């Protein structure tokens, strides 16, 4: 425990083809006690499957007491999350950076 923070850099393409790998990476983040920072600046394309996974991750991390915060969010990420009504569910409305 401490003031450590883990930064997760989102890939440029986050789609259904990448969801299995993304899930494994996000689950590994949940195993620690560090704060979690999501960097979504590089996201060029994201689909509903990846956004739903991020929403599930955000909910679980929050339940564990370590809600992620966003260091940055690309226009593609922001627009897709807004279009699908998931901005709040992935924490973009709370702490965009």
N, C-alpha and C positions, 0 to 999 in steps of 0.2 A: 504494500500500500504506500502511497506517497503522492507527489504532485506530478507523476509521470502521465504523459499523454501519448496515445497512439494515433498517428495520422494514417487514414486510409485514402489513397488516391484512386478515385473511380476511373475506370477505363473509358476510352473515347466511345466505344460501342458497348452498350449494356442492353443485351437483348436475350430472348429466350434461349439462344444457343449458349450463352455464357452464364446462365442462371445457376447451374450446378456448381461451377467453380466459384462463382460469387458467393453462393450460400456457404460453402466451406470456409472461404476467407472471412466472411462476417461472423460465422460461428466461432472461429478462432479468436476474434476480437472480444467476444463475450466471455471467454474463459479467463481473461485477466481482470485486474481491479483498476486498471488505468482508465483515465478519461479517454473518450473517443472523439476524434475530429474527422469529419468526412470532407474531402476535397473534391468537389464536383466541377471544378473549373474546366476540365478537359472533356467533359461529356459532350459528344456531338450527336449521339443518337441513343435513345432509351425507350424501351417499350413497356407495356403494362405489366408483363411478368417480372421484370427487374424492379419496377416501381413497387409492386406488391411485396416483393421480397424485402426491399428497403423499408417498407411500412412495417412489416413483421419484425424486422431487425430493430427498428426504432422503438417499437412497442416493448419488445423483450429487454432491450438495453435499459429503457426507462424503468421497467418493472424491477430490474436488478440494481437500480440506483445510479446508473451511469448513462443518462440520456446523451446521445451524440449531439455534437453541434457542428454546423457547417462552416467551413473556412471559406468556401466559395461555391457558387453554383452557376453553371453556364446557362445561357438563355435557353438552350435545348432542354436541359433538365428542368428548369423553372417552368417553361411552357408546357411540357408534357405532364408534370405533376399537377399543374393548375388545371389543365384540360381534363384530367382524370379525377380531379377532386381529391388529390392525395398530398397536397402541399403541407397541410397541417399534420397529416399522418406520418410524414417523414421529417418533420421538424423544420421545414423551410420557412414557415411563417414566423417561427419563434426566434430563430437565431441565424439568419443568413449573414454571411460575412463577406 
